[in-house]
Amino acid sequence: MTGSGGRSKDAVEEVRRVRTAISAEFGHDLKAYVEYLRESQKNRRKAKPAKRRAASKVAEARAPYARRKRKRAT
């Protein structure tokens, strides 16, 4: 692993703890967990969508991160 050693190891340890907790919550039954995820996804699709922002607001929000187009030398 790369990085500053301890932090990456801590992150891996946390992922493993969470994975074990989720597995235990569903009785270590992968099929039950997948069914839960599918039902959750269906419920999210049925939920009322959030109001859309005006296109100009979206463009303003993205402006600082937009890539600049380079002019080609002619």
N, C-alpha and C positions, 0 to 999 in steps of 0.2 A: 504494500500500500504506500501511496505517496502522501505528501503533505507533511504536517508537523506531527507525525506519529501518533501521539496521544489522542488528538482530536478525531482522526480518522478511525482509530480503534474504538473510541467512545461511540461514534456514529454507528459503526457496525454492531457493536454490542446492543445499542438501543433498538436497531432494526430487528435484531434477533429476539429481543425481549418482547417487542410488540407482536412479531410474527407468532411467537409461542403463545402469547395471551389470546390472540385472535383464534388460533387453532384450538386452544382449550375451550374458548367460548362456544365453539361449534362441535365440541366433543371429538376433536381431531378428525372430523368427517368432511372431506373436501367437497363432496357432492352437496352437503347441507350448506356449506359456505358459498358455493357457486350459485345455488338456488337463492340464497339471501341476496347476493349481489344482483342477480337478474331481477328480482322483485323490487329492489331498491331503485334500479335503473328505470323500470317501468313506472314507478311512482314519481320519479323526477320528471319523466316525460309528460306525465299527466298534470303536473303542477303548472300553475299559471305563469307564463313567461314574464320576465321582467320587462319594464318599459324600455324601449329602444331610445338611445340618445340620438339627437340630430347628427347628421353626417359631419357637419362643421365642428361639432364638439368632439367627435371621434378624431377628426383630423388634427384638431388642436392638441388633443391628448397625446397623439403619436408624434407630433412634430419634433420634439427634442430627440426622438430616437430614429427618425427617418434617415435613410442613407441618402447622401448627396450624390447626384449624378455627376460623373466626371465628363468634362468636355473633351472630345477627341481632338487630337492635333490634326490639322488639315494640311 
